[in-house]
Amino acid sequence: MNRTTAAVTRSAAKPNKRPFFRGRWSAPLTGYLFISPWLIGFFALTAYPLFLSLYYSFTNYTLMQPIEWIGTRNYERIFTADPKFVDSVKVTFTYVLASVPLKLIAALFVAMILRKAVRGISIYRTAIYFPSLIGGSIGVSLLWRNIFGVDGIFNKIIGVFGLEGKGWITSPDTALGTLILLTVWQFGSTMVIFLAGLKQIPNDLYEASAVDGANKVTQFFKITLPMLSPILYFNLIMGVIGAFQMFTSAFVITNGGPMNATYVYALYLYERAFSRYELGYASALAWIMLVMIVLATILISYSSKYWVFYETESGRGKGK
């Protein structure tokens, strides 16, 4: 065998290898290239500020003097010598425990009504969803403050029935209730998600249960709620997270008053950061809020295995 034939034989015996970069990394790098705008935004606008605030929470950072590392003194001060922290946590938990269930109930009730195919139903759905589009804006908060003021339209309406109105947002007994009512009124997004879930429930289940003699109430608790429980679980998680962070309405309508009746946690954090310029202390408050939200989410997630229904491949359902 001559040299040329041997060289050809050796080259044919070796497998063709693609370049290392093109073979292993070309596809991942292409994917990262496409999502690079999101990655840049995430690391620059979310991850970096997040960990920077964690560092600030262990410092005495006031914008008026150099940053001083003080360890855990901010946290010790919050838990041992800050009565406003305790008051704001109480108000916040009261708001969360009241507003979230009421919002879910209102959204589910309206979704049950709007799932019926009647003429003009799309107009009704749009009208009910509209308050969620404007969200918790300053304009809505100002409108709400005028509605429930002493000379507001709410007092004029109840005055027609011979009832005496009052300043609902200036009374410690009712101020937080007006904020809860505003949150419940903006149930449009939650209602749309419930409506989508209701449309996924097979009508055969209702027809079969009706043949067996089940009435509407039984169908609701035995069919609708179990089949809708994953949607309810999602809305509950999102509602709790949003309620813990409520700020705009409390700031604009009542500014934490009267007598700190609406002094929610986010408002207290804002005051520490942008009124007193205690940014290190405010960063510690922010991380405590994050821990509270995480713990609440974990608690709900753990309890979901007892009440969330998932349909299996065999056609039966079981908890998570």
N, C-alpha and C positions, 0 to 999 in steps of 0.2 A: 504494500500500500504506500503510495507516494505521500509527500507532505501535504499536498493540496487536498487529497481525499480524506486524510486524517483530520485536517482542520475543519472540513465541512461536517465530518461525523461528530466531532466534539461540540461544534456550535449547535447541531441539531439535537444533541443529547441534553443540552442545558435548557431549562424552561425560560420562556420570555418573561422577564421581570420589568414591570412598569416602574418608572421613577418613584422613589419613596414619597415625595411630596404629592404627586398626582394620585398615587394609588391609595394612600391612607388619609390624607388631610384635605384633598380638594373638595370633597362633598361637605364635610363639617365647616370648612372655612367659607364656603359659599353661603351656607346657612347663617353663620355668624355675621357675614357681610350684610345680608338682608336685614337682620334684626339689630344691627349695630346702632341705628338711631335710638331704638328703645333701650339698648344696653347703656349707651352714653347717658341718656336721660335718667335711667334708673340709678346708675352709680353717682352721677353728678347731683341729681336733685332729690334722691331718696336715701341711698345707702350712706353717702358721705355725710349729709346733715344728720342722719340718724345716729351714727357712731360719734359724730362730733358733739351732739347733745348729750350722749352718754358720758363723754369726757367732761363736758361742762358741768354735769350734775355732781361731779366730785371736786368742783372748784368754787371759789368765791369770785364769780364773774359778774360785774356790775356795769360795764361799759365806762365807768368813771375812774377805774384804776386797773393796774395790771392784773392778769389772771393769777390767782393764788390757789395752789392745790391744797385742799382741806380734807381730803378723804371722804369719809361717810358722814361728816357733820351735818350736811344738808338733810340727809335722810333721818338722822337722829333728831334733828330739830323739828322736822315735819311730824314725826310720830310721837314726840314727847312734849313739845312746847308750842304747838300751833293749833289753837282751838278752831280757827277758821277752816283748817283742813278737815277736821271732823265734821263740822257743820256742812261744808260743801259736799262731802261724801254722802251724808245723810240725805240731803236734798236731791242729789243725783240719783241715788238708789231709789228714792221715792218716785222720782220722775220716770226712771226706767221701768220699775215694776208696775206703774200705772199706765204709762203711755203705750208701751209695746203690746201688751195683751189687748187693750182697747182698740188699737190700730189694726191688729190682726183680725179681731172679731168684726170690726166695721168693714174691712176689706173683703173678708170672706162672705159676709152677709150680702154686700152689694154684688160681688161676683156671682153668687148663686142666683140673684135676680137677673143680672145682665147676660147670663148664658143662654137665656131663652131667645129663640129666633123670632123676633117680632119686627114689624115695620119701624124703621128709624132707629134701630138699636145701636147702630154705629154712632149716631149723633149723641145718644145718651152716654155711650162709653167715652167718647171724646170729651164731653162736657164734664164728666166725673173725673177723668184723668187729668184735665187741664191744671188743677191746683198743684199737682206734682211737678208739672213743667216749670213753674215759677219757683218751686222749692221754698226753702226757708230764707227768702230774700229780705232785704231791708224794707223794700216797698210793702211786702205782705205783712211784715211785723208792724210797720207804722199803721197800716190799715187795721190790723187786729187791735192795736192800742186804741184807735179811735172808736172801734165798734164797742169795746167793753169799757170805755171811759164813762165818767159820770153823765155826760151829755151824749153818750153814744147811742147808736141805733138799737142796741140790744135792750137798753133800759126803756127806750120809747116803745118797743114792741111789747115788753111785759107790762108796761104801763097801761096799755090798751085793755088788759085783763084785770086791771086794778091792783097790780103788784107794784111794790115800791122798789125801785132799782137802787144801786149803789155803785161805788167805784170798784169794779171787780178786780182791776189790776193794782189797786192801791190798798186792798185789804189783805192782810197776811193769810187769812183763811181761804181765799179764793184765787190769789194771784198765780200760784203754781197750777191750779186747775185750768186757768185760761191758756197757759202754755201747753198743757197736756191736750187740751181741746184743739189747739192749733195743729199739733202733731197728728192727732187722729184725723183731722179734716184733710190732711195731705196724704191720703192712703192710696192714691191712684196707682202708683208703681206696684205696690203690693197687690192691689186688686187685679191688675193686668196679669201678674204672674199666677195668681190663684185661678184666674179665668182660663189661662192656657192649660193649667193642670186639670181643671174640671172637664175641659174638652177631651182629654185623653182617657177619661173613665168610660169604659164600654157601656152602652145603653142596655146591653143584654143582662148585665148584673141587676139593674133596676127592674127590668121586666120580669126576670126570674124571681126576684124577691117579692114583687107585687103579686105574682101568682101564688106564692107561699103565704100571702096575707100580711106582708110588712107594710106599715104606713110610712109616711114621709119622714117622721122623726126617726123611726128605726132605720130607714135607708140612709139617713144622714150620718148616724153614729156607727152603723155597721158597714157601710159601703163608702160613702163620700169621705169621711174623715180618715179611715185607714188608707184608702187609695191616694188621698191628698197629703198624707203625712210627710213624705219627702219634701214637697213644696212648702208645707208649713214649717218644717225644720229649717229650710233655707231662709225663708222670710223671718223666722225668729232670730236666727244668727245675725242677719243683716240689720234687723231692727234694733237689737241690743247694741251692736257696735255703733250704729248711728246715734242712738239715744245717749250713750255715754259721752259722745262728743258734741252734744247740743250746746250751741253758743249764741247764735245770731238773735234768736227770739228773746232769750233772757237778757241779752245786752241791750237790745233796742227797746223792747217793751217795758221792762221793769228795772233794768240795770242792777239786777240782783236783789232788789227790794220787793216789797217793803219788809223791813226788819229781817233782811237776809232770807226771806221765805223762798226766793227763786235764785239763790246764790249757788248756782251749779258749779261743778268742779272745773269745767273749761273756762268759766268766767273768772274764777279765782286764779287759775293759771295765767290767764291773760293779764289780770291786774298785777300779779307779781312780775311778769316779764316786761310789760310795756307801760305800766304806771310807776312802779317802783324800780324798774330796770335791774331787778335781781334775776339775771338770766341763768345763773348757775342754779339757784333755788328753783326757778321755773322749770329748768331741764329735769331736775329731780322729780318735780311734780308730774311732768309729762311721762317719765318712765314709770312712775307709780300708776298712772292712768293706763298705760300700755299693759302692765301686769294685771290690773283689774279686768281689763277687756279680755286678755288671754285666759285668765282663770274662769271668767263667765262663759267664754266659748268652750273651754274644756268641760265645764260642768254640764252645759247643754249637750255637747257631743257625747259625753258619757251616759247621760240619761236617755239619749235617743234610742238606744238598743231596747228600751222598754216600751217605746210608743211609736217608733217610726216603722212603717210597713214597706217592705220591698218585695216586688213580685219576682219569683224564681222561675227558672226554665220549665219547671214541672207544672206551673200555673198556680202554685200556692204561694202565699206570702208569709214572711216571717220578719221579726225585728232585726235590726242591724246587728 
